[in-house]
Amino acid sequence: MADYVFEERRQNYTNLITHPNWGAIWAGTFTFFAIWSIFGVLGLAIFASAANPSTAHPVSGMSVGMGIWSVILTIIAMFVAGRVTGGLAGAGNWRDGVAHGMIMFGLAVVATLILVAEGSMALGAPAGAASGVHSSYLFSVLTDIGWPGFFALLLGWLAAMGGASSAARTAASVTPAQQQARRAA
């Protein structure tokens, strides 16, 4: 009996590794971007009122508020996106949910980095240190992003995996009769 259970677990783990549900992962990634974009703009509107455009460094007044807002927003958006990913993936146990949440988180981070790089090039920002432009103000703005960005990514990563694994537990608690009733409806 123990050999059968072990073999079944190994088979389930192997199937997840070789066949993740990419539709669910993409849906979770788009869910993250939708939530993060909408409420990110809301935070920008709220905290931009703290900026003083008549000073040499206009955004210095809004960096703390935006940092806190970014951390909280990333946690919420990643948790919801993880729930979407885990629910749509039909993950049967928490390990499958965590794996799908981790893949969704990685895809969302890479896509965000690509969008930021493309956006900065479209706006005419210098492309790194090779451009020869060094601004102490730009450096101070980027350093203000450092710690909040780290905490947003770390806690967002945990929230994505937690959301996906909790969706897997919810899906696993549904009885076969309930699943059949849902399919019929």
N, C-alpha and C positions, 0 to 999 in steps of 0.2 A: 504494500500500500504506500509506504513512504517513497519507494522508487517511482511510483506512478505520479505522486504529487510533485516530487522534485522534477521529473521529466516534463510535467505540464507547466510548471513555473519556468523552466529553462526554455521551453518552446514559446511561451507567451513573451518572455524577454527577447528572444531571438526575433520573433515577428515584429515587435516594436522597433527594434534597432534597424531591421531591414525594410520595414514598411511603415514609417510614420505617416500620419494622416496630414498631408500637406495642405489640403483644403481647410482643415480646422486651424492649422498653424497660420496660414495667410489670413483667415477670418479674424483670428485673435490679433494679428499684427495690425490689420486695418481698424479693428475696434480700438486698439491702443491709440493709433494716430488720430482717430476721430475724437475720442475723449480728450486726449492731450492737446490737440489743436484748439478745440472749442474753449476749453477751460483755461488753456494757456493764454489765449487772447483776452479772456476775461481778466485774468491776473495781470496781464500787461496793462489793460485799461485802468484797473484799480490802482496799481502801483506806479503807473506813469504819471499820475497826478502828483506824486511825491517828487518828481524830477523838477529841477529848476533850470529852465533853458537859458537863463541869463548868466549862468556861471560857466567857468571854463570846463568843468566836469559835470555835465548835466544829469547823468544817470547815477551819480554816487548816492543819492538819497533813496533810490529804489532797489538797490542791490540786495539788501538784507531781506526785505519783504518778498522779492521775487525768488530769492534762494529758498526761503521757507516754503513758499507757494509751490515751487518746482518739486521739492521733495515730497510734499503731501500729494500733489497732483500725480506724480509719477507712481507713487504707491497705489493710489486708487485706480488709475488707468491700467496699470499692470495687473492688479488683482482682477478687475473686471475682464480684461483681455485673457487672462489665464483661465477664468471661469468659462469664457466662450470657447477657448481652445480645448480645454478638458471635456466640456460638455459635447461639443461637436465631434471630437475625436472618438467619443464612446469609450474612453479609457476605463478598463475594467478594474483597475486597482490604482493605488496612490502612486506607485512607481511609474506607471504609464503616464499618469497625469503630470508628474514632475518632469519626466522626459519631454513631453509635449510642451509644457510651460517653459522649460529651459530653451528648447529650440525656438519657440516663439519669441522669447526675450532676446536671444541672439540675433534673430532676423530683424527685430524692431530696432535694436541698437545699431546694427550695420546699416539699415535703411536710413536711420536718423543721421548717422555720420555722412552718408552719401548725400542726403538732401542738404545738410548744412554746408558741405564742401561745394556742391553745385550752386547753392544759393549765394555763397560768398563770392564765387567766381562770376556769377551773373550780376552781382552788385558792384563788381569791379574791385573787390578787396584784393590786397596783395596775396600772392600764393606762397606763403611761408617766408622763411628767413632768407631765401635766395633773392627776394625782391629788393633787399637793401633798405627797406623802410622799417624803422624802429620807433615806436611811439610808446612812451612811458604810460600815457593814458590808456592806450589799447591794452598794454600789458596789465595794468591795474584792473581793468574790466575783466580780462580773462582770468586773472587770479581770483577775483571775486566769485567766479563760477566754479573754481576747483573743488572746495570742500562740499558745497551744496550739491554739485554734480556727482561727486563720489557717493555721497549718502543717498541721493536720488537713485543712482544706478544700483547700489547695493540693496537698498530696501525694495526697489522695484523688482529686482531679480528674485528676492525672497517672496514678494507678493505674487509675482507671476507663477512661480512654482506652487505656492500655497493655494492660489485660486484654482489652478488646473488640477491639483490633487484633491481639493475639496469637491470640485465638480465630478471627479472620478468616483469619490466615495458616494456622492449623491446618486450618480448613475448606477453604481453597483448595488445600492439599496433598493432599487426598483425591482419588483418581482416580475417574473416572466409573464404573468397574467396582465400586469400593468403595461408592459412593453407591447403585448399583443393588442391591448385596447387602444394604445396610442397609434399603432400602425393602422388600425381599422378606422380611426377617426380622421 
